[in-house]
Amino acid sequence: MESLWQFGVDFIIALQSLGLWLEAPMQFFSFLGSEEFFLLVLPVLYWSVNADLGLRIGVILLLNGAVNDAFKLALHGPRPYWFSADVKAFSAETSFGVPSGHAQIASGVWGMLAARLGRRVFWVVAVFIIAMIGLSRLYLGVHFPHDVLLGWLLGSLVLWAVLRFWDRTAAWLKEQSLGRQVALAFGASMLLLLSSLVPYLFLQSWSLPAEWLLNVQSAGVDELPHPITLDGALTTTGTLFGLFAGLAWINTRGGFSADGTVSNRILRYALGVLGIGLVWFGLGAVLPRGDELIPYLLRFARYTLVGLWISAGAPWLFIRLALAQPSVKR
């Protein structure tokens, strides 16, 4: 691996030597592949544009996040600026490097968007954005080339699986009872969590090489590595469980349609984001944090509530306030 990492370092140094003028555009493209960007955009899609499209993109985002967390722990590879002090760190990351989460999420989410919109021009735009997001992660010094390539591969595989099995799975789930759908959602989230828990437990006797820590300190970044954690896995699996459980419940009440007037769509987004803020930031401010059992359980519960609010709580409120209608008239 040393030779592969060194090859990546040489490539990144050559890329960074093109000049500091690239930092701003690379930060922009990096943001387009971040979870923060999609967390801003997805509620707009689900609540105010097209609920089906928003749901599909939300699911592929969370699935890619869960798969990425598991692979990061299993492979536990360094970031370029951890491995070499010659790499300039334009950004700081606390998790392991391989595979690139930005590259994986971007290939899945932007690929899904292009697939649903259908026209060739959207595929051209999506491929360009995906490529630039991967390139940005190299320039910023937070990923090796092989991190990005593996991220693209995994994201594409998840995209293929969702496109291949979505319709038949959705049709089968509609035939199941509410209780069974919730149980299946919980079981699926636990399987995904287990895929991160196993390598996490194996890493309890492992520690970051001292040389990596020295390189991070010399890089002058704000955050030190804290890669051996289940925070990311609990976030994605908890949200996924809440999302599917809430969807199963709201569908028993006729579902939810994102159609409506512009003013109603804007009000939905404002109210929905307010609810996310209360659950996410409110509970986050009072609940304990840490890498112990109780904080982990509470984190899973908090993000389950976030998922429930997005798919069920907010749509129910919108319908009650006459800001939206069920997708199926009862």
C-alpha positions in Angstrom: 0.0 0.0 0.0 2.9 2.4 0.6 3.7 2.6 -3.1 0.1 3.2 -4.0 -0.2 5.9 -1.4 3.1 7.5 -2.6 1.8 7.5 -6.2 -1.3 9.3 -5.0 0.7 11.8 -3.1 2.8 12.6 -6.2 -0.4 13.0 -8.3 -2.0 15.3 -5.7 1.2 17.5 -5.3 1.2 17.9 -9.1 -2.5 18.8 -9.1 -2.0 21.3 -6.2 1.0 22.9 -8.0 -1.5 24.3 -10.6 -2.2 27.1 -8.2 -4.3 28.4 -5.4 -6.8 29.9 -7.8 -8.3 26.4 -8.0 -9.2 26.3 -4.3 -12.5 28.2 -4.5 -14.0 26.2 -7.5 -12.8 23.0 -6.0 -14.4 23.8 -2.6 -17.6 24.5 -4.6 -17.6 21.2 -6.4 -16.7 19.4 -3.1 -19.8 21.0 -1.5 -22.0 19.6 -4.4 -21.0 16.1 -3.2 -21.4 16.7 0.5 -24.1 15.3 2.8 -24.8 18.9 4.0 -25.7 19.9 0.4 -28.1 17.0 -0.1 -29.7 17.6 3.3 -30.5 21.1 2.2 -31.8 20.0 -1.2 -33.7 16.7 -0.4 -36.4 18.3 1.8 -37.2 20.6 -1.1 -37.5 17.7 -3.5 -39.6 15.5 -1.1 -41.9 18.1 0.4 -42.1 20.7 -2.4 -41.3 19.2 -5.8 -41.8 15.5 -6.3 -42.1 13.1 -3.3 -41.2 10.0 -5.2 -38.0 11.5 -6.7 -37.1 12.9 -3.3 -37.6 9.6 -1.6 -35.5 7.7 -4.2 -32.6 10.2 -3.9 -32.9 10.2 -0.1 -32.7 6.4 0.0 -29.7 6.2 -2.3 -28.0 8.9 -0.3 -28.5 7.0 3.0 -27.6 3.6 1.5 -24.4 5.0 0.1 -23.6 6.6 3.4 -24.1 3.3 5.3 -22.0 1.3 2.7 -19.3 4.0 2.8 -19.0 4.0 6.6 -18.6 0.2 6.6 -15.9 0.2 3.9 -14.0 3.1 5.6 -13.8 1.1 8.9 -13.0 -2.2 7.1 -10.2 -0.7 5.0 -9.1 2.0 7.5 -6.8 3.9 5.0 -5.3 7.3 5.6 -6.1 10.7 4.1 -3.2 12.0 1.9 -2.3 14.7 4.4 -2.2 12.1 7.1 0.3 10.1 5.1 2.5 12.9 3.8 3.4 16.3 5.2 4.1 17.4 1.6 0.3 17.4 0.8 -1.4 20.7 1.6 -4.7 20.1 3.4 -7.3 22.6 2.1 -9.9 20.8 4.2 -10.0 18.6 7.3 -11.7 15.2 7.7 -11.9 13.1 10.8 -12.8 9.8 9.2 -10.7 7.3 7.3 -10.1 8.0 3.6 -11.0 5.0 1.5 -13.5 5.0 -0.2 -14.4 8.6 -0.9 -17.8 9.4 0.5 -18.2 12.4 -1.7 -17.4 10.4 -4.9 -19.7 7.6 -3.8 -22.6 9.7 -2.8 -22.2 11.9 -5.9 -22.2 9.0 -8.3 -25.3 7.6 -6.7 -27.4 10.7 -6.2 -26.5 12.7 -9.3 -26.8 9.4 -11.3 -30.3 8.8 -9.9 -31.3 12.3 -10.7 -30.1 11.9 -14.3 -31.8 8.5 -14.6 -35.1 9.8 -13.4 -35.0 12.9 -15.6 -34.1 10.7 -18.5 -32.7 13.1 -21.1 -29.1 12.7 -22.4 -28.2 16.3 -21.4 -28.9 15.5 -17.8 -26.5 12.6 -18.0 -23.8 14.8 -19.5 -24.3 17.3 -16.7 -24.4 14.6 -14.0 -21.2 12.9 -15.3 -19.4 16.3 -15.4 -20.4 17.1 -11.8 -19.5 13.6 -10.5 -16.0 13.9 -12.2 -15.4 17.4 -10.8 -16.4 16.3 -7.3 -13.9 13.5 -7.5 -11.2 15.8 -8.8 -12.0 18.4 -6.1 -11.4 15.8 -3.4 -7.9 15.1 -4.8 -7.0 18.8 -5.1 -8.1 19.5 -1.6 -5.7 16.9 -0.3 -8.3 14.7 1.4 -8.4 11.7 -0.9 -6.0 9.5 -2.9 -7.0 8.7 -6.5 -7.9 5.1 -5.5 -10.2 6.4 -2.8 -12.2 8.3 -5.5 -12.2 5.4 -8.0 -13.5 3.0 -5.4 -16.1 5.6 -4.3 -17.3 5.9 -7.9 -17.5 2.1 -8.2 -19.5 1.6 -5.0 -21.8 4.5 -5.8 -22.5 3.1 -9.2 -23.2 -0.4 -7.8 -25.7 1.0 -5.3 -27.3 3.1 -8.0 -27.7 0.0 -10.3 -29.2 -2.0 -7.4 -31.7 0.7 -6.5 -32.7 1.2 -10.2 -33.0 -2.5 -10.7 -35.0 -3.5 -7.7 -36.9 -0.4 -6.6 -40.2 -0.9 -8.4 -40.7 -4.6 -7.5 -39.6 -4.1 -3.9 -42.0 -1.1 -3.5 -44.8 -3.2 -5.0 -44.1 -6.1 -2.7 -43.9 -3.8 0.4 -47.3 -2.3 -0.3 -48.8 -5.8 0.1 -47.3 -6.1 3.6 -48.9 -5.0 6.9 -47.7 -1.8 8.6 -46.1 -3.8 11.4 -44.3 -6.0 9.0 -43.0 -3.0 7.0 -41.7 -1.4 10.1 -40.0 -4.6 11.2 -38.4 -5.0 7.8 -37.2 -1.5 7.9 -35.6 -2.0 11.4 -34.1 -5.3 10.3 -32.5 -3.7 7.2 -31.1 -0.9 9.2 -29.6 -3.3 11.7 -27.9 -5.3 8.9 -26.4 -2.2 7.6 -25.3 -1.1 11.1 -23.8 -4.6 11.6 -21.6 -4.1 8.5 -19.9 -1.2 10.3 -20.1 -2.7 13.8 -17.9 -5.8 12.9 -14.9 -3.8 11.6 -15.4 -1.2 14.4 -15.0 -4.0 17.0 -11.9 -5.3 15.3 -10.3 -1.9 15.3 -10.6 -1.5 19.1 -7.0 -2.7 19.5 -5.7 -0.6 16.6 -4.4 2.9 16.8 -3.4 5.6 14.2 0.3 5.5 13.4 2.2 8.2 15.3 3.6 9.5 12.0 0.1 10.1 10.6 -0.8 12.2 13.7 2.4 14.2 13.4 1.6 14.9 9.7 -1.9 16.0 10.6 -0.6 18.4 13.3 1.9 19.9 10.9 -0.9 20.4 8.3 -2.4 23.0 10.7 -6.0 21.8 10.3 -8.7 22.5 12.8 -9.8 18.9 13.4 -7.8 15.9 14.4 -8.6 12.4 13.1 -11.3 10.5 15.0 -12.0 7.7 12.6 -12.9 4.7 14.9 -16.5 5.6 15.6 -20.0 4.5 14.8 -21.4 8.0 14.6 -21.7 8.0 10.8 -23.2 4.5 10.7 -25.8 5.3 13.4 -26.7 8.5 11.6 -27.5 6.8 8.3 -29.1 3.7 9.6 -31.2 5.5 12.1 -32.4 8.0 9.5 -33.1 5.2 7.0 -35.2 3.3 9.6 -37.2 6.3 10.5 -37.7 7.2 6.8 -39.1 3.8 5.9 -41.1 3.4 9.1 -42.7 6.8 8.6 -43.3 6.1 4.9 -45.1 2.9 5.8 -47.4 4.8 8.2 -48.2 7.8 6.0 -49.1 5.4 3.2 -51.8 3.9 5.4 -53.3 7.4 5.5 -53.3 8.0 1.7 -49.7 9.0 1.3 -48.5 12.5 0.5 -48.3 14.6 -2.7 -45.8 17.4 -3.2 -48.2 19.1 -5.7 -49.7 22.5 -4.8 -49.3 26.2 -5.1 -45.9 27.9 -4.9 -46.8 29.5 -1.6 -47.8 26.2 -0.1 -44.6 24.6 -1.3 -42.5 27.3 0.3 -44.5 27.1 3.6 -44.0 23.3 3.6 -40.3 23.7 3.3 -40.1 26.3 6.0 -42.2 24.3 8.5 -40.4 21.1 7.6 -36.9 22.5 8.1 -38.0 24.1 11.4 -39.1 20.6 12.6 -35.8 19.1 11.5 -33.9 21.8 13.4 -35.9 21.2 16.6 -35.2 17.4 16.5 -31.6 17.6 15.1 -30.2 20.6 16.9 -32.5 20.6 19.9 -32.0 17.0 20.9 -28.4 17.2 19.8 -27.8 20.0 22.3 -29.2 18.1 25.3 -28.4 14.4 24.6 -25.0 13.0 25.7 -22.3 12.4 23.0 -19.5 10.0 22.9 -18.3 6.5 21.8 -20.2 4.6 24.5 -23.4 2.5 24.4 -25.9 5.0 25.8 -24.8 7.9 23.5 -24.8 5.6 20.6 -28.4 4.4 21.3 -29.6 7.9 21.8 -27.9 9.0 18.5 -29.7 6.2 16.6 -33.0 7.3 18.3 -32.5 11.0 17.4 -31.9 10.2 13.7 -34.8 7.8 13.6 -36.9 10.8 14.7 -35.4 12.9 11.9 -36.3 10.2 9.4 -39.8 9.9 10.8 -40.3 13.7 10.7 -39.2 13.9 7.0 -41.4 11.0 5.7 -44.4 11.1 8.1 -44.5 13.9 10.7 -44.1 16.8 8.3 -46.4 15.4 5.6 -49.1 14.7 8.2 -48.8 18.3 9.5 -48.9 19.7 5.9 -52.1 17.8 5.2 -53.7 18.9 8.5 -52.8 22.5 7.8 -54.3 22.2 4.2 -50.8 22.9 2.7 -50.8 19.5 0.9 -53.1 16.7 -0.1 -52.7 12.9 0.2 -51.5 11.2 -2.9 -54.4 8.8 -2.8 -57.9 9.9 -2.1 -59.5 7.8 0.6 
